[in-house]
């Protein structure tokens, strides 16, 4: 049976500030999705949050980009925004960049990750949700999961994975994409993935049969709005086991809290800290950036779970290291490399400051 998983997220109001999600928003979203499930529009759903982002995890038979599912998510976010405004929550409706639904939620602010596939005999799926960062945050872990044999032993010893994977890479500035094959084009892949502020992974496929393996959200709010309106807080779907990386191989890259852009005002580099659901409440300097992992077993489209995959003491050292890195970076204050480089600051204060001082710049004699 072909199943579609749609993970759609939006920041519709923070509690308190940008740190967490008010329970009333979770309840409103559950109410809407339960009604859709009762009407047969959804097979199953789960409502979660990471920080101040509302994450809708939905299974259905409509395929990727199904207008009714996108409309359901849009309406849910709009109704949750009204609840947030009544509660005077911070940044209510921050990700909703339009008042009108246009047939797809893409381009309207919320982040979207979707994939359709034939459900296997056993179908483990991991849903990653991040806060205070951008889509490029997935570049390094996804490369390690699907391209690095030192991380993923299955690339060496599993005959179903030994042929490697294809990476579809998106240039978010020019709106162009390219598909590259790993391991043959490994070095070319790294040229692009090493620049996560511009090039992001759009999808990963198993090379032997073209089966979809992973899909992240790629929406970048500042490019949609033309100004800084908040960080993108991406989501990611990864299939595991039986011809795909094992669950432990999928989780392993997050034991290293790599640097990502985002954090305070979307203008700083910080370590991506893997945390259990209960600790997805970034507050220190509105961070550091967080990631949670929800594990599900699909059962004819039903979401058995979630398991809190980072609620494990083996990730304690990663969290400690992330705090050490945060201490080091914070001592830089407004200086790079803690603050993002100027080209990444174009959507914050830089243009205004430059315009204000324009007449005071003189030619060098």
N, C-alpha and C positions, 0 to 999 in steps of 0.2 A: 504494500500500500504506500503510495506517495504521500509524504508528509511535508508540510512547510512549517518551519520555525521562523517566526518574526519577533525580533527583539527591537523595540522602539522606545527611546528615552527622551525625556525633556526635563529641563529645570523649570518648574512651575511655581516655585516659592520655597524659600529657605527658612529653617527653624533651628536655631537662632542665627541670624545672619545667613551665611552660606554653609553652615556646619552639618545640618541634618534635615530630616523629613518629618513634618508634622503627621501624627497618626491619622488625622482627619483626611488628608490627601490620599493616603494608602487605602483607607476605607471607601472613599468615593470611587477610586479607580477599580477596586474589587467589585463594588456594586455594579459598575458599568459593564465590566467584563463577564461577570456572572450572568447578567441579563443576556449578553451576546451568546454565551455558552448555552443557556437555556433555549435560545432560538435556533441553535444549531450552527451558528456562524463560526464558533470556535469549538475545537475538540477539547482543549484544556488551556489553562493559563496560570500564571503566577505573577504576583505584583511584588516588586522589591524596590529597594533604593540603595544607592551608594552616595553618601553625603547628602547633598540637596537635590539629587537627580532621581526622578521617578522612572523606574524601568518596568516596562510591560513585556512579559515573556508569553508569547501566544503560539499555540499550534493549531493548524487548520489544513484544509485541502485546497485552498484557493490559489496556491502558487505565489511566487515572488512578485511583489508589486501589486497585489490584489487590492483594487480600489476600496472595497468594503472594509477590509482590515485596516487600511491606512485611514479611512474615514473614522472608524471606530477609535483608533488611537488619537486622532486629532480631536474628536469630540470629547474624549475622556480628558485629554490635557486641557482643553478649554474649560470644561466644567470644574476640573481641579483648580484651575487658575481663579475661577470665581470664588471657590472655597478659600483659597489662599488670600484673596483680596479682602474677604470678610474677616479673616483672622489677622489681617495686616501683616502677613508674612513678608519676608524680604525678597525683593526681586520677583514679585508675582508675575507669572507669564513671561519670564525673561527670554525663554527660547522660542516663544511664539511670535515670529516676525511678520505675520500677516493675520488679518481677520477672516480671510476667505480660504476655504479648502479648494484645491485645484485638481483633484483627482489622484494626487500622490502627495505624501507628506514630505518627500524629499524636496529640498530647496526652501522649505518653510521654517526651518530652524531645528526641529528635533533630529536626533540621530537615529539611523536605521541600519540594522544588520539582518539579512534574511537569507535562507537557503531552503531548497526543495530537494528531496531525495527519497529513494525507496528504503523504507525502514528495514534494517537488517534483523537477523534472528535475535541479536542483542545489540542495542544502540545506546552506548554511553555518550552523552553530550555535556560539554562544559560551557557555561555562559560566564564570561568575564565582564565586569562592570567597573569602570574607573571614574574617579572624580578628581577635579583640579588638574586636568591634563588634556592632551589633544590626540587626534587619531594616530600620529606618528609614534605614540607610546607603544603601539603593538609591533613596530618594525623589528626591534631586536628580539623579543621573545618568539615571535612567529618565525623568524629566520632560524633561531636555534631549534625550535620544535621540528621544523620541516626541512632544514638544510644543514644542520650541524651534527655529524655523527658522534661528536664528543658529548653532546647532550642526549641525542636520541639513538640508542643502540639499535633500534629496529631498522634504521637506515642501512645498517651493516648486516644484520642477521635475520630480518624478516623478508622472505622472498617476495611478499606482496608490496613491500615498500622500497625494496632495493633499487628499483628503477628511478626513484626520486619523485619530485613534485614540480609542478609549474606554478610560478608566482605571477599573478596579474598585478601590475604596479601602476598606480595613478599619479599623474602630475597634477596636483590640485590647483596650481596657478594657471596652467594652460589648458586644463580639462582634457588631457590626452592620456592614453593608457598603452602599456606594452606588456606582453606576456613573455616571460623568460623561463628557461628550463634549468633546473638544478639536478645534478651537479655540473652539467656541461658549461653553463653560463654563470657559475657561482660568483666569479669576480665581477661580472657585469651587474649582477643583482645587488652586490654589496656597494657598488658605486652609487646606486640610487637609494637603497635602504639606509645608507649611512647619512643621508640628508633628510631626516624625518619631518622637518618643517615644510618641505615641498613635496617629497615623494612618499606615498603611503601604499601599503598593501591593500588591494581591493578584494582579492579572493585567492585561494590556493586550491589546486586540483591535483589529484593523484595522476601521475603521468601515464601509468599503464592502461587506464580505462577512462580517464577524464572525470572521475567521481569527485564531487565537491568535498573538500576537507575542512576549510575554514573561511569565514567571512566576517570582517570587521566593519564597523561604521566608518565612513570616510568624510562625513559632513564637517565643514569648518565654518563656524558661525561668523567669524569676522569677515571672511570672503563673501558670505551670503549677504550680510548686512552692510558691508562697506565701512564698518566701524567696530570697535571692541564692545561686545555685549555680553561677554562671559566666555569661559572656556568650553570646549566641545564635549568633554567628559564621555569618551567613546565606549562602545560595547563591542563584544566579540563572541562569535559562536565557533566552537571547535569540536569536531567529531573525534572520538577516540576508540582505540582497540581494533583488532581484527582487520589488519591492513592499513590502519592509521596509527599514529603514535599512541603508546599506552598512556593511561591517565597520568601516571607518575612522570612520564616524559613531557607531557603537556604542561605540567605544573612546575617542573624543574627550573626553567629559566627565571621564574619569579623569586627563586631563592637568592638571586642577585638583584638588589634594588637599584636598577640602572637609572640614569638621569633622564628626566623628561621635562618638556616645557609646560608651563602652567603655573601652579601654586598661586601665590597672592596676586590678584588682579590679572591673572593669566600672563604675567610678565616676568616670570622667574623660572630658573631651572631648579628641580628638586628631585629627590629619590622617590621612585614608585614603591610604596610600602604595601606588601601583601598582608591583608588583615582579615580576621573573621567578621561575619556580618555585624556583630555587636560593636566593633571598633571602626566601622565605616563612617566615622564622624570627625572629619578633619577640622581641627580648631587652632592648632599652633600656626600662626601666620597664615590662617586659612588652609592649613595643610599639615604635614607634607602630603603630596598626592597619594591617593589610596587606590587599591584594586581589591575587589572581592571575586571569588569564584564559586558559582553555584553548579553543583553536579546533579545531573538528572539521568535516569534510565527511561528511555521512551518505551511506552507500552501501547502499541496501536495509536500513537499520537498523544497518549496520556503522559503527563509529566510526573514520573515517580521521583519524588524528592521535594526540595533540594537538599543535598548534602553540602555543608559548609566546608569547602575543600581547604581553605587556609586556616581553619580552626584546628591547628596541629602544631605541637611544640617544635617540630622540625623546622618551622619557619620563624621561630623566635629569634634566631641569630640574624636573619634577614631584617627583621624589625629593629633589632638593636643597631645593626649596621646602618639602616636608614636613618635612625635618630642621630648617629654619629655624623653621617654625611650632612644631615640637616643643620647640625651645630656648626660644622665647618663652613657651609655655604652662607648661612645667615650672617656670619661675621664679615662677609663682603659688603653687606648693606646694598646700596644702589649701584654697585660696581659689577661689571661683567667679571666672571661668567655666571654669577648668581642671577643678575638681571639679564634678560634676553638681549641679544645684539640689536642694534638700531633698526635693521631691516625687518625684524620681527615686531618692532614697537610701532610700526606705521599706523596701527589702528588704536593706539593709546594717546599719549600726550605729545608725542614727538612733533606731529605736524603743527599743532597749535603753538608750541614753544618756538619752532623754527619760523613760523609766520610772524610772531610777536617781535622777534629779534632780527627780522629780515633786513631792516634798514641800518642795523648796527654792524653788519659784516662789511669789512673793507678789503679791497684787493691788496695782496701782498706786494710790497714795493721792492 
